[in-house]
């Protein structure tokens, strides 16, 4: 239980198999790394003002106001709380330590940047459980980076794009029984496919170039 006080410095505070309960208004400013852990908070929401690294098999049960960066570097990660983003927010699924993914069991609106990367050659993915919806707001960006490694990235579930949806490398969208919608801008790099499988896709305006 982190009930107050400070945790600072340039090192890493690593949680492995821990139920971490934050009873404060904001995460401490030291770099935090989670492995096989559950993140709770009695505050609604708790503010993130630096970088949180989510590695393997974690559950984010807290309601988080992400003012900075959340990095996902492995697979088996779930969001059960409400994640709120702002213009400065970054959610980066990195494909760094292994295949990396995050699954939302709640609706999520991106007001900043959500990115799928492949830093070390591994795949990355972001998934919404049915009927939850990923909304890319009008001024927000969802970007599937080419980066160093040209592996296929994946998304799943209902995606509503009102902003910028950028596909720099092959992206597979498993729509399943969901409905996805575009009113924003879709940009697909030369020679790269954006493949939508199953479900309903409504193109209600915007552009696709």
N, C-alpha and C positions, 0 to 999 in steps of 0.2 A: 504493500500500500504506500503510494507516494502522496502524503497528506500535506505537504508543504516543504519549505526550505528551498535549497538550490542544488542543481547538478550542472556543472559547467566544465569547460576545458576543451582541448582539441583531440581528446581520445574518443573511445567508443564505449557506450554502455550497452552491453549485449544481454538480451533476455532469451533463455533457452528452456522451453517447456514450462513457462511461467504464466500465471494469471496475473497480469499487471493492472492494478487498480489505481487510477489517477483521480484523486479527490481535490483537484486544483483546476483553475480556469484555463491553464495552458500547459502543454508539455514542457519539460525543462529544456534548456538550450543546448545541452550536450547532444552529440550525435547518437541516435538510438537505433539499435539493430535487433530485429525479432526473428526467432526461429521456433516453430512449434508452439507458439504462445497465443494467448487471448488478451486483447487490449480492451479494458473497460474504463468508464469514467462516470462519476456521479454528476458531472457538469454537462449541460445540454445547450450548446455543444462545448467540447474542449477545443481550444485553438492550437493549431500546429503552425509555429512561426519559424521553423528551420527544416531540417531534412529527417524524415523517418525512413528507414530501410526495412522493407518487409521481405523476408527471405522465404523460407519453406514452411508450408502448412500452418498458416496463422489465421486467426479469426479476429476481425476488427468489429467488436460489438459496440464500441463507443460511437456516439455522434460527434463527428469531427468537422470543425471549420478549418479547411486547409488553406492557409495563407501563403504557403511556401511549396515544399516538394515532398512527395511520397514516391519512393522508388520501390519497384517490385522486381526482385532478382532471381526468383525461383517459382515453383508451381505450388498449387494446392492452397491458395489464399482466398479468403471469403470476406465480404463486407456485409455484415448484418445490421449495422447501425446506419444512420443517415450521414452521408458525406456531402458537405457543402463546399462549393468552390467559389473563388473570386477570380478577378482578371489576372492576378499574379500566380494563381495555382498551377502547379505542374503535377500530373500523375504520369509517371514514366514506367512502362513495363519493358524491362531492359534486355531480357534474354542474355544475362551476363553469367551467373554462376551455373545455370542450367536452363532448360525450357521454363519460361516464366509466364504465369497467368494470374489473373484476379477475376473473381466472380462476384457480381453484385446480386444480393438477395433483396435489395431495395432499389427504388428509382434513383437515378443519378443524373444531375444536370451539370454539364461541363461549361464553366464560364471562363476558363483559362486555356490551358494546353493539356491535351491527353495525347501521349505518344506511344507507339509500339516500335521497339528497337531490336537490334540483334548485335549487342556489343561484342559477344564472344562466339558468334556463330549459331547460337541456339534460337529456337522459335519463341515468339511471344504472342499472347492472346488476352482478350478482354471479353467477358461473357455476362449477359444478363439472363437471369432465370425468368421464365415465363410466369406472369405477364409483366414483369418489371421493364422499364423503358430507360434507355440511355438517350438523353437529349443533348445535342451539341448546340449551344445557344448562338444567337445571331453574330456575336462578336468573338466567338470561341473558335478554337482550331483542334481538330482531330487529325493527327499526322502519323502515317505509316512510313517511317524513315527507311531509306535505302541503306545508309550506313556503310560499314565495311563489308558486311556479309549479306548476301541477297537471298535469305531464306524466306519462305512464305510465312506470313503472319495471319492470324485468325481472329475473327470477332463472332459473337453469337447472340441471337435474340433480337429484340426490337430496338432499332436505332432510328432516331428522328434527327435529321441534320438540318438545322437552320443557319449554320455558319459555314466554316471552311472545312472540307473533308478532303484530305490530301493523300493520295496513294502513290508513293514513290517506288514501291516494290509489291510483288504479288500479294493480294489480300483475298482471303476466302471468308465470306460472310454466310454463316449457317443461320438462316432466317427461321428455319423449322416451321412451327405453326404461328409465328409472330407476324406482325405488320410493321414494316419500316417505311419511313416517309422522308422525302427530300423537298425542301424549299430553298436550300442554300446553294453553295458552290461546291461541286465535286471536280477535283483535278486529278487526272490519271496520267502518270508518266508514260512516255513512249515505250511501247513493247511490254508493258506491265498490265496484267489483268486484274480487274476487280470483279470477283465471281460471287454472285448472290445465289444461294441454294435454297429453294423451297419457300413456303410462306407467301405473303403478299408484299409487294413493293409499290408504293404510291409515289410517283413523281409529280408533285403538285406545283412545280415552278422552280425557279433558280436556274443553274447552269450545270452542265457536265461536259468538260473539255479535256 
